[in-house]
Amino acid sequence: MAHRARPLPTRRTRSLRPVRALEQARLGFLLYRLATLTVNLLAFPVLRLRPRVPAAPSVSILVPARDEVLNLPHTLPRLLAQRGEGVEVLLLDDASSDGTGDLARQLGATVLTGKPLPSGWHGKPWACWQLAQAARGEVLIFTDADVSWETGTLNALLCELERRRADLLTVWPRQQTRSVGERLLAPLIDDVLLGLLPAPLIRLPLASLSAGNGQLMAFRRAAYFRVGGHGLVRSEVLEDVRFAARLKARGGRVAVALGGDLLSVRMYRSYSGAVPGFAKSLLSVHGGSRTLLALSWLWFGAVYALPWLTPQTRTVRALGLLDRLLVHAKTGRTRPGDLLEVLLTPLLPLAVLPVYVRALRKKYVWKGREYGRDG
């Protein structure tokens, strides 16, 4: 019995191959993210109120601050309320031009005056290093001036640090957003954190599987100084992730957590403020490669925007929206306004384009200081 010959591919079927390959790649990527998000929904730690630690170590809460008068009236009183026996709060005024130091003193903080920035250092690592040298605590907690602490946060941090037997506990506060511009960009931090790396992998002692967030980093003093403190990352743009990785590489243990109801942050107050903030570290996130940076944006658009412009991509659209819903569920951003952010998903590639373009520049200015970029 004669076999039928397979028809030769036509020009039309050949032209459809790249389209089908793209569809399969998008679907595979979103399914990977869905699997990772599912793991992190179950396994990514969240700070919670805990019974008081009976024999708590002494603690230094350390705040590097440069031009923070808009944030301090809201955040500093809550931070100072954490003080108690064996707990000190130190704020370093890093050459502010807006009266940050004077305001902090009026609010009751112990304020250090920052020394001039030495050659080879970036501003934040230098401020943190000065704070660490002045601190007396057995645990050093670095927290940004825009991070808001609730009652019981300090005890929760100490419990988590001890429970994980970590040398460093780094925490992602819940994002607080109000304007549409903030809602477009700020939640992307959580999207990257929760959708790309399962929490169990971060716990492995591999430096390449590290995550860190400079908004809150709690170190055991001995481990911090053993590796050289912030001198270890003195010239890094992405100093938080680099610190976590290098601490791991030197035998340290790193733990991660979400802030839950205990820690929150409003990073920027507008879209125009968020763009330079995100752009300053984006190239470093991509390993200093401008090629990888450009490909990253193209892929972002292909996954989250293009499906809304082409037919027969309902599954990809639905997975893209589900992706963001799961992130919101895990981070506790479930108010109506927060959930409506999901509808902005198709606009995200266009919204982040100015961030990517700005990240391609060889230099950037942050809080009045000019730096060169990696790569």
C-alpha positions, 0 to 999 in steps of 0.5 A: 500500500503506497504511503501518501507523501507529506505535503511540502511546507508552503510559503505561508506555513513557513512564515507562521513558524516564527509566530508560533515559536514566539507564542510557545516561548511566551506561554513557556515563560508565563507558565514558569512565572506561574509555577514560581509564583505558586511556590512563593505564595506558599514558601516566601516568608512574610513578617508577622507579629511575634511574642516578645523575644525574652533575651533580645540582643542590643540593636542599632537602627540606622537611617541614611538620609539625604534630602528626606524632609517629605518623608521624615514627618511620617516615618521617623516618629514610627521608627523612634517608637521602636526604641527601648532598652538596648535599642538605639536609632541613629540617623545620618544627615548625608549633606542634605540641602533641605534641612533633613538634619534639623527636622530629624533633631526636632522629631527627637532623633540622634543625628550624625553629620555625614563626612564628605564623600571619599573618592571611589565610594557611592553615597549610600554605602558611605553613609551606611558605613559611617552609621555602622562605625558609630553603632553599638548594637549586636544587630545592625538594621539599615532602613531607608528614610521612606520606610514606615515601621508599625508597632512590633516590627523590630521584635518581628525582625529579630524573631525572623533573624533568629528563626532563620539563623541568618547573618543577614535578613533583608525585607521588602516592604509593602509598596504604597502607591497613590498616583497612576504613575506610581502604580505603573512602576513601583509594583514591578519590584514585587513582580521581579522578586516573586516571579523569577526566583523561588524562595527555596533557591534563595536560601541555598548557599550559592552566591548566584542565587541571591536577593537583597533590598537596601530598604531594609537589611538587618545584619548580625554585627559580627558578620557585617564587620567580618566581611568588611561592612559596606566597604565591600560594596563601596562603588556598587549601584546595586549594593544591596544584591551585591552585599547579599551575594558576597556575604554568601560567598564568604560563608554567611547565611542570608534570609529574605522576607516580605514586610506584610502589614509591618513595613511599608514604603512609598518610594516615589510620589510621581511617575517623573520621580520614579523614572530616574529612580528605577533607571539608576540600577536597571543596567546593573540588574542586566549585568551591565549589558546594554544589549541584554537591557534592550532585549529585556524590554523587547521581551517584556513588550512581546509578553505583556503588550503584544498579545493585546494587539494580536488575535488568538492570544487569549491564554497569554493575556489571561496568564499575564493578568493572573501573574500580577494578581498573584503578586498582589495577593502575596504582598497583601496589596488587595485594596480595590485601587491596588487590584485595579492596577492589574488592568494596567498590565498591557501598558507596562512595556510602554510605561517603562520605556523611558526607564530603559532609555535613561538606563542606557546613559553612561552616567546618571545623577542621583540626589545631586551626585553624578555617577558612572554606570557599570558596563 
